C-alpha cells in the first residue's frame, strides 16, 4: 500500500512539473510569433526554418533536401496554438520548454517537433 502511495505521489509530482513548463498562449506568441525565424525539427530529423509573422501567417523552408516548403496561417487558442497549412486542415499544439532555447511541440500526448533558437 505504501509503495502504491509513493508511486501515485511521484506521478502527480511529475505531472505538475510538466504542466509548469508548458508555455501559455501569450508566452508562445512572445517567444515565437514575432516574425523572426527559428529552427524546427521533426521527430524524424527533417529541419525547417519557421517564421510566424505577427499578422497570423506562417512559412516554413526546408534546411535540407528533405521536407517541403509551405505557407499557412496560425492562431492562438486557450491551450496553445493551431496552424493551417495550404491544402490541409487545422492542427493544434501546445509548447513545452525542455531546455534552454529548446521546446517540444506537442499534439495530444505525442511530441511532433522540436523548436530551437
Phi, psi and omega in degrees: 000317180297320179297321179295319179295318177298318180296317180296315179297320180297316178296317180298318179294323178296316179298320178295319179298318178295316181298325181292334182265358178284130181284143173283162176304321179295320178294322177298313181298315181294318185282323190237328189264052185241010180086359180262133181289152174213173182263134174238136178234131176286168179294340177271358175100358177288130183251143179228152165267117181254140175223117176257108182282156181293343181272008178094007178260151179224143175229153174224140178231125179297141177268346177236190178285336179282154177092162182237144175294147180207158176226148179189202180229160176227156172209147176282150175235180181292337182251346185178245180205163175232147172239149173229111178272147179308130179085004181226163175277174181287145172229138184243148189217164165240163179239132179238127177285122183249341180193174177297124180062030179215128184227145173264137174263121189241132174240115186066239178256002187253135171282127182251345180196166174233129177256142178216157178230000000 
